[in-house]
Amino acid sequence: MSEKPLVPTALVGAARALGATARGLALDLAAGVATAAEVARPSSVGTSRGLSTVRVRVLILSDERGSPLTTPDRLTGSLDLADRVFRAQAGIRVRCERIDTVTGPAPTAALDPRANRLLLLDDILGRTSFYREYLAARSPLAVVGDPVTVVVVRNIAGRTTGCSLGMTADWVIAEASLFDSARPPQFDETVLAHELGHALNLPHHRDRANLMFPMSSPPDQLRGTGLRRWQAALLHANRHTVPPVRRVLAPG
């Protein structure tokens, strides 16, 4: 059987990636304008703002023998930390809607992906199609609220333990060992929140106390979980962030 030609596959993938990036940029700009308008609008008497929301789904892969890479309960700490950090410092709750385990064996390329530019290249070449099979269906009319899917993989090439393609994709990857407290040299509950930050367009930050510091070395040199005010503003001006509903207060 002859292999499919690489050039057409690459062209189709590049067009899809460019389309996804353009869509993400347009929706992020729309969300930013809406957020700015909401902030500028004076608060009405008798109303209060609630929390914004980022919806998260988790996809746990299974290895070549069909054994899941981790269990849902092991992700609780990382999800709770992300929720605490985003709530306290940005007024955003991280709501995990569901954790699914793919029971069938995943291909090795999906289990052991590459990172950063190489992950983008693999996405263009169609090597991440296994992930997209399990992503939530996207409403063509939705402006905000697309969930971010965290794909739990076995190993990421190099020294990277998590990776996001930013506005190009609605998913991030994270190594299973990050969620195993029995493995102190790998266990790091900050990575999931860090990658969610990237998915919501936050760049790296040079302050080790900041959530977006690029390096984190468990168990003794974990990154911090701080966020600056401008980072919180960027989190709100994103297509994944659902703005709060103004609540009418009962008269006192």
C-alpha positions as CSV (number, residue, x, y, z in Angstrom):
1,M,0.0,0.0,0.0
2,S,1.5,3.4,-1.0
3,E,1.8,6.1,1.6
4,K,-0.2,9.3,1.3
5,P,1.8,12.2,-0.2
6,L,3.4,14.4,2.5
7,V,3.0,17.7,0.8
8,P,-0.8,17.7,0.5
9,T,-1.1,16.6,4.1
10,A,1.2,19.3,5.2
11,L,-0.7,21.9,3.2
12,V,-4.0,20.8,4.6
13,G,-2.6,20.8,8.1
14,A,-1.0,24.3,7.7
15,A,-4.3,25.7,6.4
16,R,-6.2,24.2,9.4
17,A,-3.6,25.5,11.9
18,L,-3.7,29.0,10.3
19,G,-7.5,28.9,10.3
20,A,-7.6,27.9,14.0
21,T,-5.1,30.6,14.9
22,A,-7.1,33.2,13.0
23,R,-10.3,32.1,14.6
24,G,-8.6,32.1,18.1
25,L,-7.2,35.6,17.5
26,A,-10.5,37.0,16.3
27,L,-12.5,35.5,19.2
28,D,-9.8,36.6,21.7
29,L,-10.1,40.2,20.3
30,A,-13.9,40.0,20.6
31,A,-13.7,38.7,24.1
32,G,-11.2,41.5,25.0
33,V,-13.5,44.2,23.6
34,A,-16.4,42.8,25.5
35,T,-14.4,42.6,28.7
36,A,-13.2,46.1,28.4
37,A,-16.7,47.3,27.9
38,E,-17.9,45.4,30.9
39,V,-15.1,46.8,33.1
40,A,-15.8,50.4,31.9
41,R,-19.5,50.2,32.5
42,P,-20.5,51.6,35.9
43,S,-21.9,49.1,38.3
44,S,-25.6,49.3,38.6
45,V,-27.1,49.9,42.1
46,G,-28.2,46.6,43.6
47,T,-26.1,44.4,41.4
48,S,-22.8,42.5,41.9
49,R,-20.4,40.7,39.6
50,G,-19.8,37.0,40.1
51,L,-16.8,34.9,39.0
52,S,-15.8,34.3,35.4
53,T,-15.4,30.7,34.4
54,V,-12.9,28.6,32.4
55,R,-14.3,25.2,31.5
56,V,-11.8,22.3,31.5
57,R,-12.0,18.7,30.4
58,V,-9.4,16.0,30.9
59,L,-8.5,13.2,28.6
60,I,-6.4,10.3,30.0
61,L,-4.8,8.2,27.4
62,S,-4.0,4.5,27.7
63,D,-0.7,2.9,26.6
64,E,-0.1,0.3,23.9
65,R,-1.5,-2.4,26.1
66,G,-4.6,-0.5,27.0
67,S,-3.5,0.5,30.5
68,P,-4.6,4.0,31.6
69,L,-1.6,6.3,32.2
70,T,-3.1,7.6,35.5
71,T,-6.4,7.7,37.4
72,P,-8.9,10.6,37.7
73,D,-8.4,11.0,41.4
74,R,-4.7,11.8,40.9
75,L,-5.7,14.9,39.0
76,T,-7.7,16.4,41.9
77,G,-4.8,18.3,43.5
78,S,-3.7,20.0,40.2
79,L,-7.2,21.0,39.2
80,D,-7.9,22.3,42.7
81,L,-4.7,24.4,42.7
82,A,-5.5,25.9,39.3
83,D,-9.0,26.8,40.6
84,R,-7.6,28.4,43.8
85,V,-4.9,30.4,41.9
86,F,-7.2,31.7,39.2
87,R,-10.0,32.5,41.7
88,A,-7.8,34.4,44.1
89,Q,-5.8,36.3,41.7
90,A,-8.0,36.7,38.6
91,G,-11.6,36.2,39.7
92,I,-11.9,33.2,37.5
93,R,-13.0,29.7,38.6
94,V,-11.6,26.7,36.8
95,R,-14.5,24.2,36.4
96,C,-13.6,20.7,35.5
97,E,-16.6,19.4,33.6
98,R,-15.5,15.8,33.1
99,I,-12.5,13.4,33.1
100,D,-12.5,10.8,30.4
101,T,-10.2,7.8,30.0
102,V,-9.6,6.5,26.5
103,T,-9.8,2.7,27.1
104,G,-8.3,1.7,23.8
105,P,-4.6,1.8,23.1
106,A,-3.3,5.1,21.9
107,P,-0.6,5.3,19.2
108,T,3.0,5.8,20.4
109,A,3.1,9.2,18.7
110,A,0.2,10.4,20.8
111,L,1.6,8.9,24.0
112,D,5.0,10.4,23.6
113,P,4.6,13.7,21.7
114,R,7.2,16.3,21.0
115,A,6.9,19.9,22.4
116,N,6.7,23.5,21.4
117,R,7.6,24.1,17.7
118,L,7.9,20.4,17.0
119,L,4.4,19.9,18.5
120,L,3.1,22.6,16.2
121,L,4.8,20.9,13.3
122,D,3.3,17.5,14.3
123,D,-0.1,19.2,14.5
124,I,0.3,20.5,11.0
125,L,1.3,17.1,9.7
126,G,-1.7,15.4,11.3
127,R,0.2,13.5,14.0
128,T,-2.0,14.9,16.7
129,S,-5.3,13.8,15.1
130,F,-5.8,11.2,17.8
131,Y,-6.3,14.0,20.4
132,R,-8.8,15.9,18.2
133,E,-11.0,12.8,17.9
134,Y,-12.0,13.3,21.5
135,L,-12.3,17.1,21.8
136,A,-15.6,18.6,22.6
137,A,-17.7,19.6,19.6
138,R,-17.3,23.3,18.9
139,S,-20.3,25.5,18.3
140,P,-19.7,27.6,15.2
141,L,-21.8,30.5,16.8
142,A,-20.0,30.5,20.2
143,V,-17.8,33.5,20.9
144,V,-16.6,32.5,24.4
145,G,-16.7,29.4,26.5
146,D,-14.9,26.7,24.5
147,P,-13.4,24.3,27.0
148,V,-9.7,23.6,27.3
149,T,-8.9,19.9,27.1
150,V,-5.9,18.6,29.1
151,V,-4.6,15.5,27.4
152,V,-2.6,13.3,29.8
153,V,0.3,11.7,27.9
154,R,3.1,9.4,28.9
155,N,6.3,11.3,28.0
156,I,7.1,14.6,26.3
157,A,10.4,14.8,24.4
158,G,13.1,16.8,26.1
159,R,12.9,18.4,29.5
160,T,9.3,19.6,29.0
161,T,6.5,18.2,31.1
162,G,3.6,20.2,29.6
163,C,2.9,22.1,26.5
164,S,0.3,24.3,24.9
165,L,-0.1,25.6,21.4
166,G,-1.8,28.8,22.6
167,M,-4.5,30.2,20.4
168,T,-3.8,27.6,17.7
169,A,-5.4,24.8,19.8
170,D,-8.0,24.3,22.4
171,W,-6.0,21.5,24.1
172,V,-2.8,21.2,26.1
173,I,-0.6,18.1,27.0
174,A,0.7,17.1,30.4
175,E,2.8,14.1,31.5
176,A,1.1,11.5,33.7
177,S,4.0,11.5,36.2
178,L,3.1,15.1,37.2
179,F,0.1,13.8,39.0
180,D,1.7,10.9,40.9
181,S,2.6,12.0,44.5
182,A,4.6,8.7,44.9
183,R,7.2,10.1,42.4
184,P,8.6,13.2,44.1
185,P,11.1,14.0,41.4
186,Q,8.3,14.4,38.8
187,F,5.2,15.3,41.0
188,D,4.3,19.0,40.2
189,E,0.8,20.3,40.7
190,T,1.7,23.7,39.2
191,V,2.1,22.5,35.6
192,L,-1.6,22.1,34.8
193,A,-2.3,25.6,35.9
194,H,0.7,26.9,34.0
195,E,-0.4,25.2,30.8
196,L,-3.9,26.6,31.2
197,G,-2.3,30.0,31.5
198,H,-0.6,29.4,28.1
199,A,-3.9,28.2,26.6
200,L,-5.4,31.5,27.7
201,N,-2.5,33.4,26.0
202,L,-0.2,34.1,29.0
203,P,3.5,34.2,28.0
204,H,6.3,33.1,30.2
205,H,7.4,35.4,33.1
206,R,10.9,35.8,34.5
207,D,9.9,35.9,38.1
208,R,10.2,32.5,39.7
209,A,7.4,33.3,42.1
210,N,5.1,33.7,39.1
211,L,2.9,30.9,37.8
212,M,4.2,31.5,34.3
213,F,7.9,31.1,35.2
214,P,9.2,28.6,32.6
215,M,11.1,26.3,34.9
216,S,9.8,24.1,37.8
217,S,12.0,21.4,39.4
218,P,10.3,19.2,42.0
219,P,10.5,18.7,44.8
220,D,12.6,21.6,46.0
221,Q,12.4,24.3,43.3
222,L,8.8,24.5,42.2
223,R,7.7,27.7,40.5
224,G,5.4,30.0,42.4
225,T,1.7,30.6,41.7
226,G,1.6,34.4,41.6
227,L,-0.1,36.4,38.8
228,R,0.3,40.1,38.0
229,R,-2.7,42.3,37.3
230,W,-2.0,42.5,33.6
231,Q,-1.9,38.7,33.5
232,A,-5.3,38.6,35.2
233,A,-6.6,41.0,32.6
234,L,-5.3,38.8,29.7
235,L,-7.0,35.8,31.3
236,H,-10.4,37.6,31.1
237,A,-9.8,38.8,27.6
238,N,-9.9,35.3,26.2
239,R,-12.3,33.2,24.2
240,H,-12.2,30.4,26.8
241,T,-13.3,32.7,29.7
242,V,-17.0,33.0,30.2
243,P,-17.8,36.4,31.8
244,P,-19.8,36.5,35.0
245,V,-23.5,37.2,35.2
246,R,-24.5,40.3,37.1
247,R,-26.6,39.3,40.0
248,V,-29.4,41.4,41.5
249,L,-28.9,41.9,45.2
250,A,-31.9,41.7,47.6
251,P,-32.5,45.0,49.4
252,G,-30.9,45.1,52.8
